[in-house]
Amino acid sequence: MPSADLKAAELKVLAGGSLTGSFGELAPSFEKATGHKLVIHFDSTPNLIKQVTSGAPFDLAVVPVDVYKDAAAKARFAGGPTIEIARAGYGVIVRAGAPKPDIGTPEAFKKALLDASSIAFVPESAAGAYILKTFERLGITETMKARTKAQAMPTQIAPAVARGDAELGIFVVNVLVAPGVELAGAFPPELQQELVFSAAIASDAKKADAARAFIDYLKTPAAIAIIKAKGMTPG
């Protein structure tokens, strides 16, 4: 457990939108243990890159690794490797009680997508980019454009499916577990990939010690248990 002896600080944290549920539990327990206060901004990868490169102050980020692949964004972080925190695979949801399509093979998955009247996901995100790449691999990019119900944030996908606004929801599995929907299954193994979230401290962080304490906390057994309970694989 991080030391509570550090002077209490207000930490500005940038985080991937898919971490909203996990951090909803992780943040209060960290604050209670350390006295630090977390101010977390959740967003999609393109917007996180804009935020990081805007010059606005922040202390650390726990974001998809795609953020660090942007040269201008990477320059805002302290040197050294990023620290892997969690990863999650991709899956599909339907409205609770609706028939679950067979998605066990690439061909079955392709058929399920083509049979669906509408599909909710967040195209403007790291996970969305992989989903679009999957459509391309299946040769259905143009067909899917007309059926896509674009959402602004990952947390909006499950509610859209639960309301019936979209027949299927597709994204990293941890954000798809929600009331009113049921998991149809994971992507077939041939198309499966994990979205990796890694942490790094800003090169000009005002509260670098507290930022390190938060990263250390994310590797503790208590934090790992929460990450697992939220449908992600720690580290």
Residue pairs with C-beta under 8 A, 6 or more apart in sequence:
1 33
1 217
1 220
1 222
2 30
2 33
2 34
2 213
2 214
2 216
2 217
2 220
3 34
3 213
4 33
4 34
4 35
6 34
6 36
6 209
6 210
6 213
8 34
8 35
8 36
8 37
9 36
9 37
9 207
9 209
9 210
10 36
10 37
10 38
10 39
10 207
11 36
11 37
11 38
11 39
11 59
11 60
11 207
11 210
11 211
11 214
12 39
12 41
12 57
12 58
12 59
13 38
13 39
13 40
13 41
13 58
13 59
13 60
13 61
13 62
13 214
14 40
14 41
14 43
14 48
14 51
14 52
14 58
14 60
14 61
14 62
14 63
15 23
15 40
15 41
15 42
15 43
15 61
15 62
15 63
16 42
16 43
16 44
16 45
16 48
16 62
16 63
16 64
16 126
16 197
17 42
17 43
17 44
17 122
17 125
17 153
17 154
17 155
17 175
18 88
18 127
18 154
18 171
18 172
18 174
18 175
18 195
18 197
19 42
19 62
19 86
19 197
20 42
20 153
20 154
20 155
20 175
21 155
21 174
21 175
21 230
22 86
22 174
22 226
22 227
22 230
22 232
23 40
23 42
23 62
25 226
25 230
26 217
26 218
26 223
26 226
26 227
27 38
27 40
29 222
29 223
29 226
30 36
30 38
30 214
30 217
30 223
31 37
31 38
33 217
34 210
34 213
34 217
36 207
36 210
36 213
36 214
38 214
41 51
41 58
42 153
43 51
44 122
44 124
44 125
44 126
44 128
44 152
44 153
45 63
45 64
45 66
45 67
45 124
45 125
45 126
45 129
46 124
46 125
47 124
48 61
48 63
48 64
48 67
48 73
49 67
49 70
49 72
49 73
51 58
52 58
52 61
52 67
52 70
52 72
52 73
52 76
53 70
53 72
53 73
53 76
57 202
57 204
57 206
58 202
58 205
59 201
59 202
59 205
59 206
59 207
59 208
59 210
59 211
60 199
60 200
60 201
60 202
60 205
60 211
60 214
60 215
61 67
61 77
61 199
61 200
61 202
62 85
62 197
62 198
62 199
62 218
63 197
63 198
64 125
64 126
64 127
64 195
64 196
64 197
64 198
65 82
65 126
65 196
65 197
65 198
66 126
66 129
67 73
67 126
68 74
68 77
68 82
68 198
68 200
75 203
76 202
76 203
76 204
77 200
77 201
77 202
77 203
78 200
78 201
78 202
78 203
78 205
78 208
79 203
82 198
82 199
82 200
83 198
83 199
83 200
83 215
83 219
84 196
84 197
84 198
84 235
85 197
85 198
85 199
85 215
85 218
85 219
85 227
85 234
85 235
86 196
86 197
86 227
86 232
86 233
86 234
86 235
87 194
87 195
87 196
87 197
87 232
87 233
87 235
88 172
88 173
88 174
88 194
88 195
88 231
88 232
88 233
89 172
89 173
89 186
89 187
89 192
89 193
89 194
89 195
90 127
90 130
90 131
90 134
90 170
90 171
90 172
90 173
90 186
90 187
90 191
90 192
90 193
90 195
91 170
91 171
91 172
91 173
91 176
91 183
91 184
91 185
91 186
91 187
92 101
92 103
92 112
92 168
92 169
92 170
92 176
92 183
92 184
92 185
92 186
92 187
93 157
93 158
93 161
93 168
93 169
93 170
93 176
93 181
93 182
93 183
93 184
94 100
94 101
94 161
94 167
94 168
94 169
94 181
94 182
94 184
95 161
95 162
95 164
95 167
95 180
95 181
95 182
96 162
96 180
96 181
96 182
97 182
98 167
98 182
100 182
100 184
100 185
101 108
101 111
101 112
101 115
101 116
101 168
101 184
102 108
102 111
102 112
103 109
103 112
103 184
103 185
103 186
103 187
103 188
104 185
104 188
105 188
105 190
106 138
106 188
106 190
106 191
108 188
109 138
109 187
109 188
109 191
110 138
110 139
110 140
112 168
112 184
113 119
113 135
113 138
113 140
113 144
113 168
114 140
114 143
116 147
116 167
116 168
117 147
117 167
118 147
118 148
118 149
118 165
118 166
118 167
118 168
119 144
119 147
119 148
119 149
119 166
119 167
119 168
119 169
119 170
120 148
120 149
120 150
120 151
120 156
120 157
120 160
120 161
120 165
120 166
120 168
120 169
120 170
121 127
121 128
121 131
121 148
121 150
121 151
121 157
121 169
121 170
121 171
122 128
122 150
122 151
122 152
122 153
122 154
122 156
122 157
122 171
123 129
123 131
123 132
123 148
123 150
124 150
125 154
126 195
127 154
127 171
127 172
127 195
128 171
130 193
130 195
131 170
131 171
132 141
134 187
134 191
135 141
135 144
137 191
138 191
149 160
149 165
149 166
151 157
151 160
154 171
154 172
154 175
155 175
157 166
157 169
157 170
157 171
157 175
157 176
158 169
158 175
158 176
158 177
158 178
158 179
158 180
158 181
159 178
159 180
160 166
160 169
161 167
161 168
161 169
161 180
161 181
162 178
162 179
162 180
162 181
163 180
168 184
169 176
169 181
172 195
173 183
173 186
173 231
174 230
174 231
174 232
176 183
177 183
177 230
177 231
186 192
187 193
194 233
199 215
199 218
201 208
201 211
201 212
201 215
202 211
205 211
217 223
218 227
219 234
219 235
223 234
224 234
224 235
227 233
227 234
228 234
